[in-house]
Amino acid sequence: MSRPSAPPRPALLLLAYLAFVSLGLPDGLIGVGWPSIRRDLGVPTEAVGAVLTAGTVAYLTSSVLAGFTLARLGVGWLLAGSTVLAGVALTGYASTPALAVMVGFALVLGLGSGAIDAGLNAYAAAAFGPRHMNWMHAFFGLGVAIGPLIMTAVLGAGLSWRWGYAVVAAAQLALASAFALTVRLWRAGPPADAPLPPDPIAPQVVPGGPAEAAPAAGRSSVGATLRLPAVWLGGAAFAVYVAIEVSTGLWAFLLLTEGRGLTAAVAGLCVSGYWGSLFVGRVVQGVVAERLSTARVLRGSLLGMAGGAVLVALPAPGWVTVAGLLVVGFAAAPVFPLLTLTTAERVGRDHADRTIGLQIGAAGLGAALVPAAVGVLLARVSVAALGPTLVVLTVALVALHAAGDRRALRAA
């Protein structure tokens, strides 16, 4: 894929990083804050499921719709409006009198977060190179890590959990103002001397040929986008990838303690190491992807995920399983951002925004459904089934990516 020959505008790059930090912050707040929230609202522990379900449904809906409306609304206004929604929702969390009100604001938060995620990914796929795309996603992990620190600091100071959400709400509203003030820069798109990625689907203008040979970007119909097999293969790949990432982080502690005999303290550090390897991997491989081809890094990462899953599946000592978790995390790090970055290569520029929205929605669906199904499997079979399950999922991901590449080559 052709990389931009000029760097992204610094102001937009900084805002993109901050926006992905802001996406991760709410995810980190609720885990630490929920025990205090449920006591304050007088609800059982499992009531958190209602909040999470409402947010997930709205997130999925918003991310898909954002991809289909991005060309009409413009990425600057989409980001400004969506960040306002997120700020309002978090303000509602901070002042909620009852669980039902919190669930309603969870819907609003999901709508805002899904649009921010899809809109920024679509913009970055056209305007950023592999390094900044990876680093942008690394900042999401930073936000998830900062969220618990904010809530812990608030509770440790003897304040109500509501102040944690109030702090993050203020940050979101400040970010919304920054998006609104830079609408013209977002509308301008990538730097003028940054070439667009090649389009394997849309016909190219031939010198001396008819101008009609290359339709203007964004003019294709919704039906034409949905009829492309590569769109659905890409969505499935995103769902499987996120299922692997979340399932590994969610159930690794159980495997290490009950299946490999590690203590809870050591297992907790190892799971933190897994998430840390994702962050480090995105920072490091963002640079590597600019020096090597994106295709090579993607192939190597997918094979690395499969190799790490095999290590997790082996009936070996705990350190082998931990090594496998770290390999899976480091190898998986660039997959999501690079798959997003290369979307236009698989489906064409005219279909890229819509496809990215669908892919983000599919990723959310994979994160919501598959890890829960893996939990049922582990409960009914054995915790040792996690490794073989990850092997099956990684092989499926490799196959989906290969099928998508073949479709794109045939279309080209």
C-alpha positions as CSV (number, residue, x, y, z in Angstrom):
1,M,0.0,0.0,0.0
2,S,1.3,3.5,-0.8
3,R,2.2,5.5,2.2
4,P,1.7,9.2,2.5
5,S,4.8,11.0,1.3
6,A,4.2,13.8,3.8
7,P,3.6,13.4,7.5
8,P,0.1,13.9,8.9
9,R,-0.8,17.4,10.2
10,P,0.5,17.5,13.8
11,A,-2.7,19.0,15.2
12,L,-4.8,16.3,13.7
13,L,-2.4,13.6,14.7
14,L,-2.4,14.8,18.3
15,L,-6.2,15.0,18.4
16,A,-6.4,11.4,17.0
17,Y,-4.1,10.1,19.7
18,L,-6.1,11.9,22.4
19,A,-9.4,10.7,21.0
20,F,-8.2,7.1,21.2
21,V,-7.1,7.7,24.8
22,S,-10.6,9.0,25.5
23,L,-12.1,5.9,24.0
24,G,-10.2,3.7,26.4
25,L,-10.9,5.8,29.6
26,P,-14.5,4.8,30.3
27,D,-13.6,1.1,29.8
28,G,-11.1,1.4,32.6
29,L,-13.3,3.4,34.9
30,I,-16.2,1.0,35.4
31,G,-14.1,-2.0,36.5
32,V,-12.7,-0.2,39.5
33,G,-15.8,1.9,40.2
34,W,-18.5,-0.7,39.9
35,P,-18.4,-2.0,43.6
36,S,-18.9,1.6,44.7
37,I,-21.5,2.3,42.0
38,R,-23.7,-0.8,42.9
39,R,-23.6,0.1,46.6
40,D,-24.6,3.7,45.9
41,L,-27.4,2.7,43.5
42,G,-28.5,-0.3,45.6
43,V,-28.2,-2.9,42.7
44,P,-26.7,-6.4,42.6
45,T,-23.2,-7.0,41.1
46,E,-24.6,-8.6,38.0
47,A,-26.5,-5.4,37.1
48,V,-23.3,-4.2,35.4
49,G,-24.4,-6.5,32.5
50,A,-27.3,-4.2,31.7
51,V,-24.9,-1.2,31.4
52,L,-22.4,-3.1,29.3
53,T,-25.1,-4.6,27.0
54,A,-26.7,-1.3,26.4
55,G,-23.4,0.3,25.6
56,T,-22.4,-2.6,23.2
57,V,-25.6,-2.5,21.3
58,A,-25.4,1.3,20.8
59,Y,-21.7,1.0,19.9
60,L,-22.3,-1.6,17.2
61,T,-25.2,0.4,15.7
62,S,-23.2,3.7,15.7
63,S,-20.0,2.3,14.2
64,V,-21.9,0.8,11.3
65,L,-24.0,3.9,10.7
66,A,-21.0,6.2,10.9
67,G,-19.3,4.4,8.0
68,F,-22.4,5.0,5.9
69,T,-22.8,8.7,6.8
70,L,-19.2,9.8,7.0
71,A,-19.0,11.2,3.4
72,R,-22.1,13.3,3.9
73,L,-21.5,14.6,7.4
74,G,-17.7,15.0,7.3
75,V,-15.3,13.5,9.7
76,G,-14.7,16.8,11.7
77,W,-18.3,17.3,12.6
78,L,-18.8,13.6,13.2
79,L,-16.0,13.5,15.7
80,A,-17.1,16.8,17.4
81,G,-20.7,15.7,17.7
82,S,-19.8,12.2,18.8
83,T,-17.4,13.4,21.5
84,V,-20.1,15.8,22.8
85,L,-22.4,12.7,23.1
86,A,-19.7,10.9,25.0
87,G,-19.1,13.9,27.3
88,V,-22.8,14.2,28.0
89,A,-23.2,10.5,28.7
90,L,-20.3,10.5,31.2
91,T,-21.8,13.6,32.9
92,G,-25.0,11.6,33.1
93,Y,-23.1,8.7,34.7
94,A,-21.7,11.2,37.3
95,S,-25.1,12.5,38.3
96,T,-27.3,9.3,37.8
97,P,-29.8,8.7,40.5
98,A,-30.7,5.1,39.4
99,L,-29.5,2.2,37.4
100,A,-32.2,2.7,34.7
101,V,-30.8,6.2,34.0
102,M,-27.3,4.9,33.9
103,V,-28.4,2.3,31.3
104,G,-29.9,5.1,29.2
105,F,-26.7,7.1,29.3
106,A,-24.8,3.9,28.4
107,L,-26.7,3.9,25.1
108,V,-25.6,7.5,24.5
109,L,-22.0,6.7,25.4
110,G,-22.1,3.7,23.0
111,L,-23.4,5.9,20.2
112,G,-20.7,8.5,20.7
113,S,-17.9,5.9,21.1
114,G,-18.8,3.9,18.1
115,A,-18.9,6.9,15.8
116,I,-15.5,8.2,17.1
117,D,-14.0,4.7,16.5
118,A,-15.3,4.2,13.0
119,G,-14.8,7.9,11.9
120,L,-11.2,8.1,13.1
121,N,-10.3,4.7,11.7
122,A,-11.7,5.7,8.3
123,Y,-9.8,9.0,8.3
124,A,-6.6,7.5,9.5
125,A,-6.7,4.7,6.9
126,A,-6.5,7.3,4.2
127,A,-4.3,9.9,5.9
128,F,-1.9,8.1,8.2
129,G,0.9,5.6,7.5
130,P,1.4,2.3,9.3
131,R,3.4,3.9,12.1
132,H,0.8,6.4,13.1
133,M,-2.0,4.0,12.6
134,N,-0.4,1.5,15.0
135,W,0.5,4.3,17.5
136,M,-3.1,5.6,17.4
137,H,-4.4,2.2,18.5
138,A,-1.6,1.9,21.1
139,F,-3.1,5.1,22.7
140,F,-6.4,3.2,23.2
141,G,-4.5,0.8,25.5
142,L,-3.0,3.8,27.3
143,G,-6.5,5.1,27.9
144,V,-7.7,1.8,29.3
145,A,-4.7,1.8,31.6
146,I,-5.2,5.4,32.8
147,G,-8.9,4.9,33.5
148,P,-8.4,2.6,36.6
149,L,-5.7,5.0,37.9
150,I,-8.2,7.9,37.8
151,M,-10.9,6.0,39.6
152,T,-8.5,4.6,42.1
153,A,-7.1,8.0,42.9
154,V,-10.6,9.5,43.3
155,L,-11.7,6.7,45.7
156,G,-8.4,6.8,47.5
157,A,-8.9,10.5,48.2
158,G,-12.2,9.7,49.9
159,L,-14.3,11.1,47.1
160,S,-17.4,9.6,45.4
161,W,-17.0,7.5,42.3
162,R,-19.0,10.1,40.5
163,W,-16.0,12.4,40.5
164,G,-14.1,9.9,38.4
165,Y,-16.7,10.1,35.7
166,A,-16.9,13.9,36.1
167,V,-13.2,14.3,35.4
168,V,-13.3,12.1,32.3
169,A,-16.5,13.9,31.1
170,A,-14.7,17.3,31.4
171,A,-11.8,15.9,29.3
172,Q,-14.3,14.6,26.6
173,L,-16.1,18.0,26.4
174,A,-12.7,19.8,26.0
175,L,-11.8,17.3,23.3
176,A,-15.1,18.0,21.5
177,S,-14.3,21.7,21.5
178,A,-10.9,21.0,19.9
179,F,-12.6,18.9,17.2
180,A,-15.1,21.7,16.5
181,L,-12.3,24.2,16.2
182,T,-10.4,22.1,13.7
183,V,-13.4,21.0,11.4
184,R,-11.8,22.7,8.4
185,L,-8.5,20.8,8.9
186,W,-10.4,17.5,9.0
187,R,-12.4,18.4,5.9
188,A,-9.2,19.2,4.1
189,G,-8.2,15.5,4.4
190,P,-4.7,14.2,3.9
191,P,-1.8,16.5,3.0
192,A,-1.9,17.5,-0.7
193,D,1.2,15.7,-1.6
194,A,0.2,12.4,0.1
195,P,-0.9,10.0,-2.6
196,L,-4.1,8.0,-2.0
197,P,-3.7,4.2,-1.8
198,P,-4.2,2.3,-5.0
199,D,-7.8,1.2,-5.7
200,P,-8.0,-2.4,-6.9
201,I,-11.7,-2.3,-7.5
202,A,-12.5,1.0,-9.2
203,P,-11.3,1.4,-12.8
204,Q,-8.4,3.8,-13.2
205,V,-8.2,6.9,-15.3
206,V,-6.0,6.1,-18.3
207,P,-4.1,9.1,-19.8
208,G,-6.0,10.1,-22.9
209,G,-8.9,7.9,-21.9
210,P,-12.4,8.9,-20.9
211,A,-12.7,10.6,-17.5
212,E,-15.7,8.5,-16.7
213,A,-13.5,5.5,-16.3
214,A,-12.8,6.5,-12.6
215,P,-15.9,7.3,-10.6
216,A,-15.5,9.9,-7.9
217,A,-14.9,8.6,-4.4
218,G,-18.0,8.0,-2.4
219,R,-20.3,7.8,-5.4
220,S,-20.9,4.0,-5.2
221,S,-24.2,2.8,-3.9
222,V,-24.7,1.2,-0.5
223,G,-25.9,-2.0,-2.3
224,A,-22.7,-2.1,-4.3
225,T,-20.7,-2.1,-1.1
226,L,-22.7,-4.8,0.5
227,R,-22.4,-7.0,-2.5
228,L,-18.7,-7.2,-2.3
229,P,-17.5,-10.5,-0.8
230,A,-14.3,-8.8,0.5
231,V,-16.5,-6.6,2.7
232,W,-18.0,-9.6,4.5
233,L,-14.6,-11.4,4.7
234,G,-13.1,-8.3,6.2
235,G,-15.9,-8.1,8.8
236,A,-15.5,-11.7,9.7
237,A,-11.7,-11.2,10.1
238,F,-12.2,-8.3,12.4
239,A,-14.7,-10.2,14.5
240,V,-12.3,-13.2,14.9
241,Y,-9.3,-11.0,15.6
242,V,-11.0,-9.1,18.4
243,A,-12.4,-12.4,19.7
244,I,-8.9,-13.8,20.0
245,E,-7.6,-10.6,21.7
246,V,-10.4,-10.3,24.3
247,S,-10.7,-14.1,25.0
248,T,-7.0,-14.4,25.7
249,G,-7.0,-11.5,28.1
250,L,-10.3,-12.5,29.8
251,W,-9.6,-16.2,30.4
252,A,-5.7,-16.4,30.6
253,F,-5.9,-15.8,34.4
254,L,-8.2,-18.8,34.8
255,L,-5.9,-21.0,32.7
256,L,-2.8,-20.0,34.6
257,T,-4.2,-20.5,38.0
258,E,-6.4,-23.6,37.6
259,G,-4.7,-25.2,34.7
260,R,-1.0,-24.3,35.2
261,G,-0.8,-24.0,39.0
262,L,0.4,-20.4,39.2
263,T,-0.5,-18.3,42.2
264,A,-3.1,-15.5,41.7
265,A,-0.4,-12.8,42.1
266,V,1.9,-14.2,39.5
267,A,-1.0,-15.0,37.1
268,G,-2.2,-11.4,37.5
269,L,1.2,-10.0,36.6
270,C,1.3,-12.3,33.6
271,V,-2.1,-11.2,32.3
272,S,-0.9,-7.6,32.7
273,G,2.1,-8.6,30.7
274,Y,-0.1,-9.8,27.9
275,W,-1.9,-6.5,27.7
276,G,1.4,-4.7,28.0
277,S,2.8,-6.7,25.1
278,L,-0.1,-5.4,22.9
279,F,0.9,-1.8,23.7
280,V,4.6,-2.3,23.2
281,G,4.0,-4.3,20.0
282,R,2.0,-1.5,18.5
283,V,4.7,1.1,19.3
284,V,7.5,-1.1,18.0
285,Q,5.8,-2.6,15.0
286,G,4.4,0.7,13.9
287,V,8.0,1.6,13.0
288,V,8.7,-1.8,11.5
289,A,5.7,-1.6,9.3
290,E,7.0,1.6,7.7
291,R,10.3,0.0,6.9
292,L,8.9,-3.3,5.6
293,S,5.8,-3.8,3.6
294,T,2.5,-3.8,5.4
295,A,1.6,-7.1,3.8
296,R,4.8,-8.7,5.2
297,V,4.2,-7.5,8.7
298,L,0.5,-8.6,8.6
299,R,1.5,-12.1,7.4
300,G,4.2,-12.4,10.0
301,S,1.9,-11.2,12.8
302,L,-0.9,-13.7,11.9
303,L,1.6,-16.6,11.8
304,G,3.1,-15.3,15.1
305,M,-0.4,-15.3,16.7
306,A,-0.8,-18.9,15.6
307,G,2.6,-19.9,17.0
308,G,1.8,-18.3,20.3
309,A,-1.6,-20.0,20.5
310,V,0.2,-23.3,20.0
311,L,2.4,-22.6,22.9
312,V,-0.6,-21.8,25.1
313,A,-2.2,-25.1,24.0
314,L,0.7,-27.3,24.9
315,P,0.4,-29.3,28.1
316,A,3.6,-27.7,29.4
317,P,4.9,-25.9,32.4
318,G,3.4,-22.5,33.2
319,W,6.3,-20.5,31.8
320,V,5.6,-22.0,28.4
321,T,2.0,-20.8,28.6
322,V,3.1,-17.3,29.7
323,A,5.6,-17.2,26.8
324,G,2.8,-18.1,24.5
325,L,0.6,-15.3,25.9
326,L,3.3,-12.7,25.4
327,V,3.9,-14.0,21.8
328,V,0.2,-13.8,21.0
329,G,0.0,-10.2,22.4
330,F,3.1,-8.9,20.7
331,A,2.2,-10.6,17.3
332,A,-1.5,-9.4,17.5
333,A,-0.5,-5.8,18.2
334,P,-0.4,-4.5,14.6
335,V,-3.2,-6.7,13.1
336,F,-6.2,-4.5,13.9
337,P,-4.6,-1.2,12.7
338,L,-3.0,-2.7,9.6
339,L,-6.2,-4.5,8.6
340,T,-7.9,-1.1,8.9
341,L,-5.2,0.7,7.0
342,T,-5.4,-1.8,4.0
343,T,-9.2,-1.8,3.7
344,A,-9.1,0.3,0.6
345,E,-6.8,-2.2,-1.1
346,R,-9.3,-5.0,-0.5
347,V,-12.6,-3.2,-1.4
348,G,-11.7,0.1,-3.2
349,R,-11.7,3.7,-2.1
350,D,-15.3,4.2,-2.9
351,H,-16.3,1.5,-0.4
352,A,-13.6,2.0,2.3
353,D,-15.5,4.3,4.7
354,R,-18.6,2.0,4.8
355,T,-16.5,-1.1,5.0
356,I,-14.5,0.3,8.0
357,G,-17.7,1.1,9.8
358,L,-19.0,-2.5,9.2
359,Q,-15.6,-3.9,10.3
360,I,-15.6,-1.9,13.6
361,G,-19.2,-3.1,14.2
362,A,-18.2,-6.7,13.5
363,A,-15.2,-6.3,15.9
364,G,-17.6,-5.2,18.7
365,L,-19.8,-8.1,18.0
366,G,-16.9,-10.5,18.1
367,A,-15.8,-9.0,21.4
368,A,-19.3,-9.4,22.9
369,L,-20.2,-12.9,21.8
370,V,-17.2,-15.1,21.3
371,P,-15.4,-14.6,24.7
372,A,-18.7,-15.4,26.5
373,A,-19.0,-18.6,24.3
374,V,-15.4,-19.5,25.2
375,G,-16.3,-19.1,28.9
376,V,-19.1,-21.6,28.5
377,L,-16.8,-24.0,26.7
378,L,-14.2,-23.8,29.5
379,A,-16.8,-24.4,32.2
380,R,-18.2,-27.4,30.4
381,V,-15.0,-29.0,29.2
382,S,-11.8,-27.7,30.9
383,V,-9.8,-24.6,31.3
384,A,-7.1,-26.3,29.2
385,A,-9.5,-25.9,26.2
386,L,-8.5,-22.3,26.0
387,G,-5.3,-23.0,24.1
388,P,-6.8,-25.3,21.4
389,T,-9.7,-22.8,21.0
390,L,-7.1,-20.0,20.3
391,V,-5.4,-22.2,17.8
392,V,-8.7,-22.8,15.9
393,L,-9.5,-19.0,16.0
394,T,-6.0,-18.0,14.8
395,V,-6.1,-20.5,11.9
396,A,-9.6,-19.2,11.0
397,L,-8.2,-15.6,11.0
398,V,-5.3,-16.6,8.7
399,A,-7.7,-18.2,6.3
400,L,-10.0,-15.2,6.3
401,H,-7.2,-12.8,5.6
402,A,-5.8,-15.0,2.8
403,A,-9.3,-15.3,1.2
404,G,-9.7,-11.5,1.4
405,D,-6.4,-11.0,-0.3
406,R,-7.2,-13.4,-3.1
407,R,-10.5,-11.7,-3.7
408,A,-8.8,-8.3,-3.9
409,L,-6.2,-9.7,-6.4
410,R,-8.9,-11.2,-8.6
411,A,-10.8,-7.9,-8.6
412,A,-7.7,-6.0,-9.5
